[in-house]
Amino acid sequence: MRLSAPRSAAVGPPSLPRLGNRTLRFPGRFEWKVLAAVFIVATLPLGATGYFLSRTLATVAAINSRHQQEVRDSLGQALEAYRLTFVEEKDSFRARADEIAGRDLVHAADLAGVPALLRARIIVGDTVEDEWSVSRADFELAREAPPNLVELRGSRPNAPRMLELTFGIDRQLYANFLSLRQAMEKEQELDRVLPLLLPGIFRGLAVELIVVLLVATAIGLLVARRATGRVATLRDAASRVADGDLSVRIAPRGRDELDDLGRAFDRMVGELGEARSRLEYLQKVSAWQEVARRLAHEIKNPLTPVQLVVQQLRSQYQGDDDKYRQLLNTAGEILGEEIGSIRRLVDDFSAFAKLPKVEPSPVDLGGLIEDFARAHPEWQAYVSTKHPASPVEAMCDRMLLRRVLANLVENAIQASGNEEHVARVSITVSSDTTMGMAAIHVDDNGPGIPPADAARIFDPYFTTKEHGTGLGLAIVRKIAIDHGGDVTVSRAPAPLSGARFSIELPAVVHAAERAGPG
């Protein structure tokens, strides 16, 4: 699947001066206005800004350097003090463990009076022989240090008697250490991001510059107020487009460079809206094509076995019950008709899922519609064709375009004809050389398209027919978009008072037509 270019792409952008020709030109009116405003606003505060900025930067740099050094020194000293304290505590715990190991210890609870001891366990081999610990409330007040494991006096080599002692450090002391370390990390982070926080320090500079900036801004706005107003309009429109609103238009009335930009913006937004509409439609159709492919595959497989079983039931019955035989024949005929209907539905799904790739070539649309009418004699009583005297050529795939016409004409005849009303269908050709597009119009004398259905009529599986699949018009638009064009339903009254479908295609523009008359 390929995304076709917007309709106006065939015409090309409007002629603009090129820099490549090396010719000099004076600035336009809007350029002079902007240049004057920029010159006035920029030159007045330049000298004052340079002076104040250099003075402020020097002051901030000195303060920042002195502050960082003082904080680093203070935090480093405090952290070192805590570290030494913890080292001494651990050495003290080890010394106490060695001292306790030399005692004749019978029960772990005998160590209840040891300072800072949280838990004691006597271990023989892999078994905990005895255990003691402080209360849960005391446990919450301390932080466990790494346990000390020592061998008790009198232990045997084949079953050593070990003592595991877990001491505690004051939790508040350790929390203070963590807070201090976190503060130092934050200070280091602040040292890295402080240059990004300098705008806050420049508040004093802003106060000093405010008078100069106000004077310069007032003069600049006085000179370029009208021009900047139009720039603001263009900016607001661009913001709305960026938010997804493609209905915005500027509609400028002037003739300077900014008005030309506004008109180019309007054209761009219009083309962007068409391109987005086509892309969304192609994405939707692609998803439905995958659904159709799977449905066709899943439905088609059991049809043949079902048909064979029905035929076998009818042929294998050898009884003499005429009513039952008639019932079998009737059921077989009904099932055969329904299987045929399902096969036609599967064929429609398959045709929708496997649309061939467009292979465009220059085609005379007038000759194409004449050939189409001759190729369908069953419709000649209803269809009339008309095309301009001069050939209208478009880049299209002849086979796919005939399929588009067949779908539209069949729909028109079905919508227009009944027992009391004879269908009439007209196929005409037109071209618009300024837009680089050619069109085929299919008109009918039916009831037309209700406004409520016009927005959904090309959606896959949307149909107002009792037995329709809703794929014909979806195929039509998919093929038209793949050609680089589109298909639309006219809201104005059609020539035959029914519906008008217009297939727009990229026209073949010859060199003489591009050059124009004269």
VMD Tcl script that draws the C-alpha trace (Angstrom):
set ca {
  {0.00 0.00 0.00}
  {1.38 3.41 -0.87}
  {0.26 6.82 0.28}
  {-0.57 9.13 -2.57}
  {0.49 12.74 -2.58}
  {-2.01 15.53 -1.90}
  {-4.13 16.68 -4.81}
  {-2.30 19.93 -5.39}
  {1.06 18.21 -5.55}
  {0.63 17.71 -9.29}
  {0.57 21.45 -9.84}
  {3.71 22.29 -7.90}
  {4.44 25.21 -5.56}
  {3.95 28.81 -6.63}
  {6.89 30.49 -8.30}
  {9.25 32.02 -5.74}
  {12.53 33.93 -6.14}
  {15.52 31.61 -6.05}
  {18.85 32.30 -4.38}
  {20.62 30.14 -6.91}
  {20.47 32.79 -9.65}
  {22.87 35.03 -7.67}
  {20.76 38.14 -8.31}
  {20.51 40.79 -5.60}
  {17.19 42.12 -4.39}
  {16.22 44.65 -1.74}
  {14.32 43.46 1.34}
  {10.54 43.62 1.10}
  {8.28 45.82 3.16}
  {7.78 43.36 5.97}
  {11.51 42.58 6.04}
  {12.32 46.28 6.50}
  {9.86 46.51 9.41}
  {11.26 43.46 11.17}
  {14.86 44.54 10.58}
  {14.15 47.98 12.06}
  {12.44 46.50 15.14}
  {15.20 43.94 15.73}
  {17.92 46.57 15.32}
  {16.32 48.93 17.83}
  {15.52 46.24 20.41}
  {18.96 44.60 20.15}
  {21.32 47.59 20.16}
  {19.98 49.57 23.12}
  {20.36 46.95 25.89}
  {23.51 45.38 24.44}
  {26.06 47.56 26.24}
  {24.29 47.53 29.61}
  {23.71 43.79 29.42}
  {27.40 43.05 28.81}
  {28.52 45.13 31.77}
  {25.97 43.84 34.27}
  {26.41 40.27 33.15}
  {30.20 40.26 33.56}
  {29.95 41.78 37.05}
  {27.26 39.34 38.18}
  {29.10 36.31 36.82}
  {32.28 37.24 38.70}
  {30.38 37.68 41.99}
  {28.45 34.42 41.62}
  {31.60 32.48 40.75}
  {33.45 33.71 43.83}
  {30.56 33.01 46.19}
  {29.94 29.60 44.73}
  {33.57 28.52 44.92}
  {33.98 29.62 48.56}
  {30.71 28.01 49.61}
  {31.49 24.69 47.95}
  {34.91 24.46 49.56}
  {33.59 25.22 53.06}
  {30.77 22.72 52.79}
  {33.01 19.97 51.46}
  {35.52 20.49 54.27}
  {32.86 20.45 56.98}
  {31.03 17.42 55.71}
  {34.27 15.53 55.11}
  {35.43 16.11 58.67}
  {32.10 15.05 60.12}
  {31.98 11.86 58.04}
  {35.52 10.95 59.04}
  {34.60 11.41 62.70}
  {31.66 9.05 62.34}
  {33.75 6.53 60.46}
  {36.39 6.46 63.20}
  {33.66 6.08 65.82}
  {32.21 3.04 64.04}
  {35.68 1.49 63.64}
  {36.36 1.90 67.36}
  {32.95 0.41 68.18}
  {33.64 -2.66 66.04}
  {37.09 -3.11 67.64}
  {35.48 -2.83 71.06}
  {32.87 -5.48 70.12}
  {35.62 -7.82 68.98}
  {37.57 -7.33 72.21}
  {34.48 -8.07 74.30}
  {33.83 -11.22 72.30}
  {37.37 -12.45 72.89}
  {37.07 -11.70 76.58}
  {33.75 -13.55 76.91}
  {35.14 -16.55 75.03}
  {37.63 -17.12 77.87}
  {34.86 -17.62 80.45}
  {33.19 -20.85 81.49}
  {29.88 -20.02 79.83}
  {26.97 -22.36 80.41}
  {23.91 -20.39 79.25}
  {23.62 -17.58 76.74}
  {21.40 -15.67 79.15}
  {24.43 -15.27 81.47}
  {25.56 -12.50 79.08}
  {22.49 -10.37 79.68}
  {24.52 -7.67 81.38}
  {27.11 -7.23 78.62}
  {26.87 -3.62 77.32}
  {25.49 -3.14 73.77}
  {24.92 -6.89 73.35}
  {21.73 -7.59 71.36}
  {21.86 -11.34 70.84}
  {24.00 -14.31 71.94}
  {23.85 -17.84 70.56}
  {25.82 -20.96 71.58}
  {26.34 -23.18 68.54}
  {27.62 -26.75 68.63}
  {28.33 -28.01 65.14}
  {25.37 -26.94 63.06}
  {22.93 -26.80 65.97}
  {21.99 -23.76 68.06}
  {22.31 -25.10 71.62}
  {21.18 -21.97 73.45}
  {20.09 -18.46 72.50}
  {19.35 -15.17 74.22}
  {18.37 -11.74 72.90}
  {17.23 -8.43 74.27}
  {13.60 -7.34 74.13}
  {12.05 -6.16 70.89}
  {11.87 -2.61 72.23}
  {15.65 -2.61 72.88}
  {16.23 -4.11 69.48}
  {14.38 -1.18 67.84}
  {16.74 1.30 69.53}
  {19.89 -0.17 68.00}
  {21.27 -1.21 64.62}
  {22.92 -4.59 64.37}
  {26.67 -4.72 63.80}
  {28.21 -7.70 61.96}
  {28.16 -10.74 64.35}
  {31.37 -11.91 66.05}
  {31.97 -15.66 66.14}
  {34.45 -17.01 68.76}
  {35.23 -20.49 70.09}
  {34.35 -21.13 73.74}
  {36.82 -22.61 76.14}
  {36.56 -26.36 76.52}
  {35.12 -27.08 73.05}
  {36.04 -30.37 71.37}
  {37.75 -30.60 67.96}
  {35.11 -32.88 66.45}
  {32.27 -30.71 67.78}
  {33.50 -27.16 68.40}
  {31.44 -25.08 70.76}
  {31.09 -21.62 69.23}
  {29.65 -18.38 70.57}
  {27.99 -15.90 68.19}
  {27.65 -12.40 69.63}
  {25.69 -9.65 67.90}
  {26.28 -6.16 69.25}
  {24.31 -3.05 68.43}
  {25.19 0.49 67.51}
  {22.93 3.28 68.66}
  {20.30 3.64 65.93}
  {20.10 7.40 66.28}
  {23.85 7.69 65.90}
  {23.77 5.60 62.75}
  {20.79 7.56 61.42}
  {22.76 10.78 61.94}
  {25.62 9.26 59.97}
  {23.31 8.33 57.09}
  {21.72 11.78 57.08}
  {25.14 13.39 56.98}
  {26.28 11.17 54.13}
  {23.06 11.92 52.22}
  {23.62 15.63 52.80}
  {27.11 15.35 51.38}
  {25.80 13.50 48.31}
  {23.20 16.20 47.78}
  {25.87 18.85 48.11}
  {27.95 17.11 45.46}
  {24.88 16.92 43.23}
  {24.24 20.61 43.87}
  {27.79 21.36 42.78}
  {27.01 19.72 39.45}
  {23.66 21.38 38.83}
  {24.41 24.79 40.31}
  {25.37 26.23 36.90}
  {21.85 25.39 35.77}
  {20.41 27.36 38.70}
  {22.20 30.58 37.88}
  {19.06 32.20 36.38}
  {17.75 32.54 39.91}
  {20.87 34.44 40.89}
  {20.39 36.85 38.03}
  {17.26 38.36 39.50}
  {19.26 41.35 40.54}
  {20.52 41.69 37.00}
  {16.94 41.59 35.69}
  {15.96 44.47 37.99}
  {18.88 46.55 36.74}
  {18.05 45.82 33.10}
  {14.30 46.34 33.34}
  {14.40 50.06 32.59}
  {16.56 49.61 29.50}
  {14.47 46.68 28.24}
  {11.20 48.57 28.73}
  {12.43 51.51 26.67}
  {13.79 49.26 23.91}
  {10.64 47.11 23.86}
  {8.35 50.12 23.67}
  {10.22 51.53 20.69}
  {10.38 48.13 18.97}
  {6.68 47.46 19.47}
  {5.82 50.94 18.18}
  {7.71 50.26 14.95}
  {6.65 46.62 14.30}
  {3.32 46.33 16.11}
  {1.22 45.69 13.02}
  {3.72 43.24 11.57}
  {4.11 41.30 14.80}
  {0.34 41.08 15.12}
  {0.18 39.14 11.89}
  {3.11 37.02 13.04}
  {1.17 36.22 16.22}
  {-1.85 35.21 14.10}
  {0.32 32.87 12.06}
  {1.87 31.50 15.25}
  {-1.52 30.81 16.81}
  {-2.68 29.09 13.64}
  {0.47 26.95 13.56}
  {-0.10 26.00 17.21}
  {-3.65 24.90 16.44}
  {-2.39 22.83 13.53}
  {0.23 21.27 15.80}
  {-2.61 20.33 18.17}
  {-4.37 18.54 15.32}
  {-6.85 21.23 14.18}
  {-6.58 21.21 10.38}
  {-9.65 23.39 9.85}
  {-7.82 26.62 10.77}
  {-7.28 29.18 7.99}
  {-5.60 32.59 8.04}
  {-7.14 34.03 4.83}
  {-4.77 37.05 4.49}
  {-5.85 40.07 2.48}
  {-2.58 41.96 1.96}
  {0.12 41.56 -0.68}
  {3.44 41.62 1.16}
  {5.70 38.66 1.97}
  {3.90 37.74 5.19}
  {0.54 37.60 3.40}
  {2.12 35.31 0.80}
  {3.30 33.14 3.69}
  {-0.24 33.06 5.10}
  {-1.70 31.95 1.78}
  {0.98 29.26 1.47}
  {0.14 28.18 5.02}
  {-3.55 27.84 4.14}
  {-2.71 25.72 1.09}
  {-0.37 23.56 3.14}
  {-2.96 22.96 5.86}
  {-5.59 22.08 3.28}
  {-3.28 19.56 1.61}
  {-2.25 18.19 5.00}
  {-5.90 17.65 5.93}
  {-6.52 15.75 2.71}
  {-3.38 13.67 3.18}
  {-4.29 12.82 6.77}
  {-7.82 11.87 5.77}
  {-6.50 9.54 3.08}
  {-3.87 8.04 5.37}
  {-6.43 7.34 8.09}
  {-8.73 5.78 5.53}
  {-5.94 3.59 4.12}
  {-5.01 2.43 7.61}
  {-8.64 1.58 8.32}
  {-9.01 -0.27 5.02}
  {-5.77 -2.16 5.60}
  {-7.07 -3.43 8.94}
  {-10.39 -4.47 7.39}
  {-8.58 -6.18 4.51}
  {-6.78 -8.39 7.01}
  {-10.12 -9.18 8.66}
  {-11.65 -10.00 5.27}
  {-8.72 -12.24 4.36}
  {-9.07 -14.22 7.56}
  {-12.84 -14.44 7.28}
  {-12.61 -15.65 3.68}
  {-10.05 -18.27 4.68}
  {-12.02 -19.51 7.70}
  {-15.38 -19.59 5.87}
  {-14.15 -21.09 2.60}
  {-12.50 -24.19 4.08}
  {-15.65 -25.93 5.46}
  {-17.92 -25.09 2.50}
  {-16.83 -27.93 0.22}
  {-17.12 -30.65 2.93}
  {-20.57 -29.33 3.88}
  {-21.73 -29.40 0.26}
  {-20.36 -32.93 -0.22}
  {-22.12 -34.16 2.92}
  {-25.43 -32.69 1.75}
  {-25.07 -34.32 -1.66}
  {-24.13 -37.62 -0.04}
  {-27.17 -37.53 2.23}
  {-29.44 -37.04 -0.76}
  {-27.82 -39.74 -2.89}
  {-27.33 -42.35 -0.15}
  {-30.94 -42.54 0.96}
  {-32.39 -45.81 -0.42}
  {-35.62 -45.90 1.53}
  {-39.15 -45.78 0.15}
  {-40.43 -42.90 2.31}
  {-41.41 -40.30 -0.32}
  {-42.03 -37.57 2.26}
  {-38.60 -38.04 3.76}
  {-37.00 -38.12 0.29}
  {-38.81 -34.89 -0.60}
  {-37.62 -33.37 2.69}
  {-34.04 -34.35 1.85}
  {-34.32 -32.85 -1.64}
  {-35.82 -29.63 -0.33}
  {-33.17 -29.32 2.40}
  {-30.44 -30.05 -0.16}
  {-31.69 -27.32 -2.49}
  {-31.94 -24.77 0.33}
  {-28.48 -25.65 1.60}
  {-27.09 -25.49 -1.93}
  {-28.49 -21.99 -2.41}
  {-27.16 -20.83 0.94}
  {-23.75 -22.35 0.24}
  {-23.73 -20.50 -3.08}
  {-24.55 -17.25 -1.28}
  {-21.77 -17.85 1.20}
  {-19.34 -18.59 -1.67}
  {-20.25 -15.28 -3.29}
  {-19.67 -13.55 0.04}
  {-16.29 -15.27 0.37}
  {-15.41 -14.15 -3.15}
  {-16.28 -10.55 -2.19}
  {-14.10 -10.82 0.91}
  {-11.23 -12.28 -1.11}
  {-11.52 -9.57 -3.78}
  {-11.43 -6.88 -1.09}
  {-8.50 -8.47 0.75}
  {-6.36 -9.01 -2.38}
  {-6.64 -5.75 -4.28}
  {-3.80 -5.71 -6.84}
  {-1.08 -3.08 -6.85}
  {-1.75 -0.06 -9.04}
  {0.37 0.04 -12.21}
  {-0.45 3.46 -13.70}
  {0.09 4.51 -17.29}
  {-1.31 7.36 -19.42}
  {-4.94 6.51 -20.31}
  {-7.48 8.49 -22.34}
  {-10.45 8.64 -19.96}
  {-12.93 9.33 -22.75}
  {-11.90 6.20 -24.59}
  {-11.90 4.27 -21.33}
  {-15.55 5.02 -20.49}
  {-16.60 4.23 -24.09}
  {-14.83 0.86 -23.92}
  {-16.40 0.21 -20.54}
  {-19.91 0.87 -21.84}
  {-19.37 -1.45 -24.84}
  {-17.97 -4.19 -22.56}
  {-21.21 -4.28 -20.53}
  {-24.12 -4.73 -22.93}
  {-26.40 -5.67 -20.04}
  {-26.19 -2.04 -18.84}
  {-26.40 -0.23 -22.20}
  {-30.12 0.44 -21.77}
  {-29.37 2.50 -18.66}
  {-25.89 3.99 -19.19}
  {-24.91 6.98 -21.33}
  {-21.40 8.44 -21.72}
  {-20.06 11.87 -22.59}
  {-16.53 13.25 -22.72}
  {-14.83 16.45 -23.94}
  {-13.84 16.87 -27.57}
  {-10.15 16.97 -26.69}
  {-8.62 13.90 -25.02}
  {-8.34 13.92 -21.24}
  {-5.46 11.72 -20.10}
  {-4.78 10.55 -16.57}
  {-2.24 8.27 -14.92}
  {-4.23 5.20 -13.97}
  {-4.45 1.43 -14.08}
  {-6.97 0.63 -16.83}
  {-8.08 -2.68 -15.31}
  {-8.60 -1.29 -11.80}
  {-10.39 1.80 -13.08}
  {-12.83 -0.39 -15.04}
  {-13.50 -2.22 -11.80}
  {-14.22 1.12 -10.09}
  {-16.68 2.07 -12.81}
  {-18.36 -1.35 -12.61}
  {-18.92 -0.99 -8.86}
  {-20.28 2.56 -9.16}
  {-22.56 1.80 -12.13}
  {-23.92 -1.37 -10.52}
  {-24.66 0.54 -7.30}
  {-26.32 3.35 -9.28}
  {-28.59 0.96 -11.21}
  {-29.55 -0.91 -8.05}
  {-30.28 2.34 -6.20}
  {-32.25 3.92 -9.07}
  {-34.23 1.15 -10.76}
  {-37.42 -0.53 -9.57}
  {-40.73 -1.68 -11.03}
  {-42.04 1.87 -11.32}
  {-38.83 3.73 -12.10}
  {-36.30 3.19 -14.92}
  {-32.70 3.69 -13.87}
  {-30.56 6.23 -15.74}
  {-26.80 6.49 -15.29}
  {-24.50 9.04 -16.91}
  {-20.68 8.80 -17.08}
  {-18.81 12.02 -17.94}
  {-15.19 13.16 -17.98}
  {-13.73 16.52 -16.95}
  {-10.31 18.00 -16.21}
  {-8.81 20.83 -14.16}
  {-5.39 21.74 -15.56}
  {-4.75 24.31 -12.81}
  {-4.99 21.58 -10.17}
  {-3.44 18.89 -12.36}
  {-6.42 16.58 -11.88}
  {-8.87 14.76 -14.13}
  {-12.21 13.35 -13.04}
  {-14.83 10.79 -14.03}
  {-18.36 11.57 -12.82}
  {-21.02 8.88 -12.38}
  {-24.54 10.35 -12.00}
  {-27.82 8.54 -11.43}
  {-31.51 9.42 -11.09}
  {-31.99 7.60 -7.80}
  {-32.94 8.94 -4.38}
  {-29.41 10.22 -3.68}
  {-27.26 9.76 -0.59}
  {-28.80 10.78 2.77}
  {-26.61 13.34 4.58}
  {-26.41 11.04 7.60}
  {-24.83 8.29 5.44}
  {-22.50 10.50 3.36}
  {-19.73 10.50 5.99}
  {-19.70 6.69 6.30}
  {-20.59 5.53 2.82}
  {-17.00 4.57 1.95}
  {-16.36 2.72 5.21}
  {-15.86 -1.03 4.77}
  {-18.93 -3.14 5.63}
  {-21.23 -0.12 5.80}
  {-24.25 -0.74 3.59}
  {-27.91 0.20 3.35}
  {-28.79 -2.79 1.14}
  {-30.50 -5.80 2.59}
  {-28.03 -8.28 1.13}
  {-25.04 -5.99 0.52}
  {-21.55 -6.55 1.95}
  {-20.56 -2.89 2.10}
  {-17.29 -3.55 0.24}
  {-17.98 -2.05 -3.22}
  {-17.49 1.61 -2.36}
  {-14.62 0.80 0.01}
  {-12.84 -0.88 -2.90}
  {-13.62 2.14 -5.09}
  {-12.04 4.64 -2.71}
  {-9.05 2.40 -1.93}
  {-8.25 2.13 -5.64}
  {-8.74 5.88 -6.17}
  {-6.39 6.80 -3.30}
  {-3.79 4.30 -4.51}
  {-3.89 6.15 -7.84}
  {-3.00 9.42 -6.12}
  {-6.55 10.77 -6.20}
  {-9.80 10.21 -4.33}
  {-13.52 9.68 -4.78}
  {-16.15 12.02 -3.40}
  {-19.94 12.31 -3.22}
  {-21.25 15.67 -4.40}
  {-23.41 17.58 -1.95}
  {-24.81 19.80 -4.69}
  {-27.79 18.58 -6.77}
  {-26.58 16.12 -9.41}
  {-27.51 16.58 -13.12}
  {-29.89 13.60 -12.94}
  {-31.25 14.64 -9.51}
  {-29.73 11.58 -7.83}
  {-26.24 10.93 -6.52}
  {-22.96 12.01 -8.14}
  {-19.71 10.14 -7.49}
  {-16.53 11.83 -8.76}
  {-13.29 9.86 -9.19}
  {-10.37 12.27 -9.22}
  {-7.10 11.12 -10.79}
  {-3.71 12.75 -11.51}
  {-3.92 14.23 -14.98}
  {-1.21 13.87 -17.61}
  {-0.05 17.46 -18.24}
  {1.79 17.86 -21.52}
  {4.57 20.35 -22.09}
  {2.39 22.64 -24.24}
  {-0.26 22.80 -21.50}
  {2.36 23.63 -18.85}
  {3.77 26.43 -21.01}
  {0.33 28.00 -21.43}
  {-0.96 30.10 -24.36}
  {1.28 32.41 -26.31}
}
mol new
graphics top color blue
foreach p $ca { graphics top sphere $p radius 0.5 }
foreach p [lrange $ca 0 end-1] q [lrange $ca 1 end] { graphics top cylinder $p $q radius 0.2 }
display resetview
